[in-house]
Amino acid sequence: MDYQYLPHNIRFYRVIQGRSQDDLARSVEPPLSRSWIAAMEKGLWPASPEHVERVAKALGVPVAALLRRPRIVKSAADVTSVIVAPPDGAAR
């Protein structure tokens, strides 16, 4: 897997869902630490395929969404077309 865009995409989906790093970390099964999510968003720690799958599930997006080249968002209308609601039961 190519993880070039993973840090940006994790942060993008987390932010557009209005979630904190701590909230995302707690919603991953089993939970991760906030510092782990922060390091992932900065590209500091290599992610295993298992971790990518767990974070994608917690964000409610397909793994492919975390790995693909980010779209350029030019307006709020563009953002609404890619907003993904958190999975059922996930806190905001």
Buried (B, 14 or more C-beta within 10 A) or exposed (E): EEBEBBBBBBBBBBEBBEBBBBBBBBBBEEEBEBEBBBBBBEBEEEBEEEBBBBBBBBBBBEBEBBBBEEEEBEEEEEBEEBEEEBEEEBEE
